[in-house]
Amino acid sequence: MRSVVLLTNSPARSQRLNDLSFGRWQIIVVDVLDPDLAPTAIDPASVAAVISDVPLANSVEVGSVRRYLTRFGAGDRPYLCILHEESPRAHAQAHALGASRVISARDPFERIAALLAEIVPSPKPVAEPAPAPAVATAAAGAAQSLTRLFDLGRAGQAPNPALLAEGATLVLGALDQADIRGWLDVVWRFDDATHQHCLLVAGLAAGFGRHLGLNMADCRALTEAALLHDLGKAQIPHAILNKPGRLDPAEQAVMRTHPALGHAMLLEQGGFPEIMLAVVRSHHEALDGSGYPDGLEGPDIPDLVRLVTICDIYGALIERRPYKAPLDPGEAYGILAGMVGKVDRDLVRAFGALATASGPGHPVPVRRSDAA
């Protein structure tokens, strides 16, 4: 009989998992905190899947989980991660460990059997990318929504929520049908630098959120915020915004006002969620306090803002301009990974898969969370 290895830091808590009747699998419980009790005679070839029921907040426990995953070859077989904390960081850590699927610890244990039945005997095939015209149509529609949003901004008016929702729906719909590279290939054709950048960042954020397994509401909020993150640029003079080259110090100072300008526009109208306000104002903040406009430090920067910041930096490095050759994905990701202390290390590590997928010929399946 093939076995399912259950990694836990609390065998008592995991007893109900062990008691479940999984039918064709034998459950082998491994206490990651007590290596003396770990089974030594498990043949990795007999392991059908691995489950971890270990909170991912402690680096020692995460390290133990990683060692057992390596031992049992979780990268070559399904790995189901039970999350004890619902946060982008927890999802990032799970996928950095190689999780095939994630589920909330609050969900009924019986769901685990159902998930294993899905992923062990017949993993879902990766969907073929949609033909380019479908993605191009979605990108064009999102660009039209973005144009109207920025036109309102130039007129000193706050964005229309319906337009914003429409744009996010188009971005998310396009990524339902194609990989991230297909989206980038279309968006790179846009001439307007700000539109190209916002669409790049929105697509990367939507893809990243799904890869992390964020729920649909968080993915939508993330995508809408990414579309709108540079709204304040609608009030930056065109001569500065579209200057073909490096800005001088005075121009740079003007450009750096765009987060506060966008934030003020949203506040004036009212009704926008806190996370959107935070993304628009704080996407240029850095964990070490060196960012702008408020010099926020790590604890004051929400996870969804950190996600958009990573996508914003990466998008700027790979965008195509007449006067600037884009960096290839590997080089761009290397720069991002080198920003130690400024961007979230765990989220950057998790972003690596999406960066790889943004290169030619490297589609990656979008992971969807089973956690609510």
C-alpha positions as CSV (number, residue, x, y, z in Angstrom):
1,M,0.0,0.0,0.0
2,R,1.3,3.4,-0.9
3,S,1.7,5.9,2.0
4,V,0.8,9.5,2.8
5,V,3.4,11.1,5.1
6,L,1.8,13.6,7.5
7,L,4.3,16.1,8.9
8,T,3.3,17.7,12.2
9,N,4.6,19.6,15.2
10,S,1.7,18.3,17.3
11,P,0.8,14.7,16.9
12,A,-2.1,15.2,19.3
13,R,-3.6,17.9,17.0
14,S,-3.0,15.7,13.9
15,Q,-4.6,12.6,15.4
16,R,-7.9,13.3,13.7
17,L,-6.0,13.4,10.4
18,N,-4.4,10.1,11.2
19,D,-7.8,8.6,12.1
20,L,-9.4,9.5,8.8
21,S,-10.0,6.6,6.4
22,F,-8.1,7.5,3.3
23,G,-8.9,4.2,1.7
24,R,-5.9,3.2,-0.4
25,W,-3.3,5.1,1.6
26,Q,-1.5,4.4,4.9
27,I,-1.0,7.5,7.0
28,I,2.5,7.8,8.5
29,V,2.8,10.6,11.1
30,V,6.2,12.3,11.4
31,D,6.8,14.7,14.3
32,V,9.1,17.3,12.8
33,L,10.2,18.4,16.3
34,D,11.3,15.0,17.5
35,P,13.7,13.5,15.0
36,D,14.4,10.5,17.3
37,L,10.8,9.4,16.7
38,A,10.9,9.9,13.0
39,P,10.3,6.7,10.9
40,T,13.6,5.7,9.3
41,A,12.4,2.9,7.1
42,I,10.0,4.8,4.8
43,D,10.8,4.2,1.2
44,P,10.5,7.5,-0.6
45,A,9.3,5.7,-3.7
46,S,6.3,4.4,-1.7
47,V,5.2,7.9,-0.7
48,A,2.1,8.9,-2.7
49,A,1.8,12.4,-1.2
50,V,3.0,14.6,1.7
51,I,0.8,16.6,4.0
52,S,2.2,19.2,6.4
53,D,0.2,20.3,9.5
54,V,2.9,22.7,10.8
55,P,2.4,26.4,11.4
56,L,4.9,28.3,9.1
57,A,5.7,31.2,11.4
58,N,8.7,29.6,13.1
59,S,11.9,29.3,11.1
60,V,13.1,26.2,13.0
61,E,9.9,24.3,12.2
62,V,9.9,25.5,8.6
63,G,13.4,24.3,8.3
64,S,12.4,20.9,9.6
65,V,9.5,20.7,7.2
66,R,11.8,21.5,4.3
67,R,14.3,18.8,5.3
68,Y,11.5,16.1,5.4
69,L,10.1,17.4,2.1
70,T,13.5,16.9,0.5
71,R,13.8,13.5,2.0
72,F,10.4,12.3,0.7
73,G,10.7,14.0,-2.7
74,A,7.7,16.3,-2.3
75,G,8.8,18.2,-5.4
76,D,8.1,15.1,-7.4
77,R,4.8,14.2,-5.8
78,P,1.8,16.1,-4.4
79,Y,2.3,18.2,-1.3
80,L,-0.7,19.5,0.6
81,C,0.0,22.3,3.1
82,I,-2.4,23.0,5.9
83,L,-2.2,26.7,6.7
84,H,-2.7,27.9,10.3
85,E,-2.5,31.6,9.3
86,E,-4.5,33.2,6.5
87,S,-2.0,35.8,5.1
88,P,-0.1,36.3,1.9
89,R,3.1,35.6,3.8
90,A,1.8,32.2,4.9
91,H,0.8,31.4,1.3
92,A,4.1,32.5,0.0
93,Q,6.0,30.3,2.5
94,A,3.8,27.3,1.6
95,H,4.5,27.7,-2.1
96,A,8.2,28.4,-1.4
97,L,8.2,25.0,0.2
98,G,6.6,23.6,-3.0
99,A,3.0,23.1,-2.0
100,S,0.8,21.7,-4.7
101,R,-2.4,22.8,-2.9
102,V,-3.1,24.6,0.3
103,I,-6.1,24.4,2.7
104,S,-7.0,26.3,5.8
105,A,-6.7,24.6,9.2
106,R,-10.2,25.9,9.9
107,D,-11.6,23.7,7.2
108,P,-13.1,20.3,8.0
109,F,-10.4,17.6,8.1
110,E,-12.6,15.5,5.7
111,R,-11.8,17.9,2.9
112,I,-8.2,16.7,3.0
113,A,-9.3,13.3,1.8
114,A,-11.2,14.9,-1.0
115,L,-8.2,17.0,-2.0
116,L,-5.9,14.0,-2.0
117,A,-8.3,12.1,-4.2
118,E,-8.1,15.0,-6.7
119,I,-4.4,15.5,-6.8
120,V,-2.9,12.0,-6.3
121,P,-4.6,9.8,-8.9
122,S,-5.2,12.3,-11.7
123,P,-3.6,15.8,-11.3
124,K,-5.4,18.4,-13.3
125,P,-3.6,19.1,-16.6
126,V,-2.2,22.5,-17.2
127,A,-4.6,24.5,-19.5
128,E,-3.3,25.4,-22.9
129,P,-2.8,29.2,-23.2
130,A,-5.7,30.9,-25.0
131,P,-5.1,32.2,-28.5
132,A,-3.5,35.6,-28.5
133,P,-6.6,37.4,-29.9
134,A,-8.6,36.6,-26.7
135,V,-5.8,38.0,-24.5
136,A,-5.4,41.0,-26.8
137,T,-9.1,41.8,-26.5
138,A,-9.0,41.6,-22.7
139,A,-5.9,43.8,-22.6
140,A,-7.4,46.3,-25.0
141,G,-10.5,46.5,-22.8
142,A,-8.5,46.9,-19.6
143,A,-6.5,49.7,-21.3
144,Q,-9.7,51.5,-22.3
145,S,-10.8,51.3,-18.7
146,L,-7.4,52.6,-17.5
147,T,-7.5,55.4,-20.1
148,R,-10.9,56.6,-18.8
149,L,-9.7,56.3,-15.1
150,F,-6.6,58.5,-15.9
151,D,-8.7,60.9,-17.9
152,L,-10.8,61.4,-14.8
153,G,-7.6,61.9,-12.8
154,R,-6.3,64.6,-15.2
155,A,-9.6,66.4,-14.8
156,G,-9.1,66.3,-11.0
157,Q,-11.8,63.7,-10.4
158,A,-11.5,60.4,-8.5
159,P,-11.7,57.1,-10.4
160,N,-15.1,55.5,-11.1
161,P,-15.3,52.2,-9.1
162,A,-17.3,50.6,-11.9
163,L,-14.5,51.3,-14.4
164,L,-12.0,50.0,-12.0
165,A,-13.9,46.8,-11.4
166,E,-14.4,46.3,-15.2
167,G,-10.6,46.6,-15.7
168,A,-9.8,44.1,-13.0
169,T,-12.3,41.7,-14.4
170,L,-10.7,41.8,-17.8
171,V,-7.2,41.3,-16.4
172,L,-8.3,38.3,-14.2
173,G,-10.3,36.9,-17.1
174,A,-7.3,37.1,-19.4
175,L,-5.2,35.2,-16.9
176,D,-7.9,32.5,-16.7
177,Q,-7.2,31.8,-20.3
178,A,-3.4,32.4,-20.7
179,D,-0.2,32.3,-18.8
180,I,1.5,35.5,-17.7
181,R,3.9,35.5,-20.7
182,G,0.9,35.7,-23.0
183,W,-0.4,38.8,-21.1
184,L,3.0,40.5,-21.1
185,D,3.5,39.9,-24.9
186,V,0.2,41.8,-25.6
187,V,0.8,44.6,-23.0
188,W,4.3,45.3,-24.3
189,R,2.8,46.5,-27.5
190,F,1.1,49.5,-25.8
191,D,2.9,52.8,-26.6
192,D,1.7,54.8,-23.6
193,A,4.4,54.2,-21.0
194,T,2.1,54.7,-18.0
195,H,-0.6,52.4,-19.4
196,Q,1.9,49.8,-20.3
197,H,3.4,49.9,-16.8
198,C,0.0,49.8,-15.0
199,L,-1.2,46.9,-17.1
200,L,2.1,45.0,-16.6
201,V,1.9,45.5,-12.8
202,A,-1.8,44.5,-12.7
203,G,-1.2,41.3,-14.7
204,L,1.8,40.4,-12.6
205,A,-0.1,41.1,-9.3
206,A,-3.1,39.1,-10.5
207,G,-0.8,36.2,-11.5
208,F,1.2,36.4,-8.3
209,G,-1.9,36.5,-6.1
210,R,-3.3,33.4,-7.8
211,H,0.1,31.6,-7.7
212,L,0.2,32.3,-3.9
213,G,-3.4,30.9,-3.6
214,L,-5.0,34.1,-2.4
215,N,-8.8,33.9,-2.3
216,M,-10.8,35.5,-5.1
217,A,-11.7,38.6,-3.0
218,D,-8.1,39.3,-2.2
219,C,-7.0,38.7,-5.8
220,R,-9.6,41.1,-7.1
221,A,-8.6,43.8,-4.5
222,L,-5.0,43.2,-5.4
223,T,-5.6,43.6,-9.1
224,E,-7.8,46.7,-8.7
225,A,-5.1,48.3,-6.5
226,A,-2.4,47.4,-9.0
227,L,-4.3,48.9,-11.8
228,L,-4.7,52.1,-9.9
229,H,-1.3,52.2,-8.1
230,D,0.1,55.0,-10.3
231,L,-3.1,57.1,-10.5
232,G,-1.3,60.1,-9.2
233,K,0.8,60.2,-12.4
234,A,-2.4,61.6,-14.0
235,Q,-1.5,64.9,-12.4
236,I,2.2,64.8,-13.2
237,P,3.2,67.1,-16.2
238,H,3.6,65.2,-19.4
239,A,7.1,66.6,-20.0
240,I,8.2,64.9,-16.8
241,L,6.1,61.8,-17.1
242,N,7.1,61.0,-20.7
243,K,10.7,62.3,-20.6
244,P,12.9,59.9,-22.7
245,G,15.7,59.5,-20.2
246,R,16.8,60.0,-16.6
247,L,15.0,62.7,-14.6
248,D,17.0,65.5,-13.0
249,P,16.7,66.0,-9.2
250,A,13.9,68.6,-9.6
251,E,11.9,66.5,-12.0
252,Q,12.5,63.5,-9.7
253,A,11.1,65.4,-6.8
254,V,7.9,66.2,-8.8
255,M,7.6,62.6,-9.9
256,R,7.8,61.4,-6.3
257,T,4.7,63.3,-5.4
258,H,2.5,60.9,-7.4
259,P,1.7,58.5,-4.5
260,A,0.4,61.3,-2.3
261,L,-1.5,62.8,-5.2
262,G,-3.2,59.6,-6.0
263,H,-4.0,58.9,-2.4
264,A,-5.5,62.4,-2.0
265,M,-7.8,61.9,-5.0
266,L,-9.2,58.7,-3.5
267,L,-9.6,60.2,-0.1
268,E,-11.5,63.2,-1.6
269,Q,-14.1,61.0,-3.1
270,G,-14.2,58.5,-0.2
271,G,-15.5,55.0,-0.2
272,F,-12.3,53.2,-1.4
273,P,-11.1,50.3,0.8
274,E,-8.1,50.8,3.1
275,I,-5.9,48.4,1.2
276,M,-6.4,50.4,-2.1
277,L,-5.5,53.6,-0.3
278,A,-2.5,51.9,1.2
279,V,-1.3,50.6,-2.2
280,V,-1.7,53.9,-4.0
281,R,0.1,55.8,-1.3
282,S,2.8,53.3,-0.1
283,H,3.9,51.2,-3.1
284,H,7.2,53.0,-3.2
285,E,7.9,52.5,0.5
286,A,10.8,50.2,1.6
287,L,11.0,47.9,4.6
288,D,14.2,49.6,5.8
289,G,12.4,53.0,5.9
290,S,14.2,54.4,2.8
291,G,11.1,54.7,0.6
292,Y,8.6,57.5,0.1
293,P,6.4,59.4,0.7
294,D,6.2,58.6,4.4
295,G,9.4,56.6,5.1
296,L,7.4,53.7,6.5
297,E,9.2,50.7,7.9
298,G,8.5,47.0,7.7
299,P,5.7,46.5,10.3
300,D,3.8,49.5,8.9
301,I,3.7,48.1,5.3
302,P,0.8,45.6,4.7
303,D,1.4,42.4,2.8
304,L,-0.7,43.3,-0.2
305,V,1.3,46.6,-0.5
306,R,4.5,44.5,-0.4
307,L,3.1,42.3,-3.2
308,V,2.3,45.3,-5.5
309,T,5.8,46.8,-4.7
310,I,7.5,43.7,-5.9
311,C,5.4,43.6,-9.1
312,D,5.9,47.4,-9.6
313,I,9.7,47.0,-9.4
314,Y,9.8,44.0,-11.6
315,G,7.4,45.5,-14.1
316,A,9.6,48.6,-14.4
317,L,12.6,46.5,-15.1
318,I,11.0,44.4,-17.9
319,E,8.9,47.1,-19.6
320,R,9.8,48.1,-23.1
321,R,10.4,51.7,-24.0
322,P,11.7,53.2,-27.3
323,Y,14.8,54.5,-25.4
324,K,15.3,51.6,-23.1
325,A,15.8,47.9,-23.7
326,P,14.0,45.7,-21.2
327,L,15.9,43.4,-18.9
328,D,15.4,39.7,-19.4
329,P,13.4,38.0,-16.6
330,G,16.5,36.4,-15.0
331,E,18.4,39.7,-14.8
332,A,15.3,41.6,-13.6
333,Y,14.6,39.0,-10.9
334,G,18.3,39.1,-9.9
335,I,18.0,42.8,-9.2
336,L,14.8,42.3,-7.3
337,A,16.3,39.5,-5.2
338,G,19.3,41.7,-4.5
339,M,17.2,44.4,-2.8
340,V,17.9,42.9,0.6
341,G,16.2,44.7,3.4
342,K,14.0,46.8,1.1
343,V,11.5,44.3,-0.2
344,D,10.0,41.2,1.5
345,R,12.4,38.3,1.1
346,D,9.8,35.6,1.4
347,L,7.5,37.2,-1.2
348,V,10.4,37.8,-3.5
349,R,11.4,34.1,-3.2
350,A,7.8,33.1,-4.1
351,F,7.8,35.5,-7.0
352,G,10.6,33.6,-8.6
353,A,8.2,31.2,-10.3
354,L,6.3,34.0,-11.9
355,A,9.5,35.7,-13.0
356,T,10.5,32.5,-14.7
357,A,7.1,32.2,-16.3
358,S,7.4,35.7,-17.8
359,G,10.3,34.5,-20.0
360,P,9.6,33.0,-23.4
361,G,8.6,29.3,-23.4
362,H,8.1,29.0,-19.7
363,P,4.3,28.8,-18.9
364,V,3.5,28.1,-15.3
365,P,0.2,26.8,-14.0
366,V,-1.8,29.3,-11.9
367,R,-2.3,27.8,-8.5
368,R,-5.6,28.3,-6.8
369,S,-6.1,28.1,-3.1
370,D,-8.6,25.8,-1.5
371,A,-8.5,28.0,1.6
372,A,-11.4,30.4,2.0
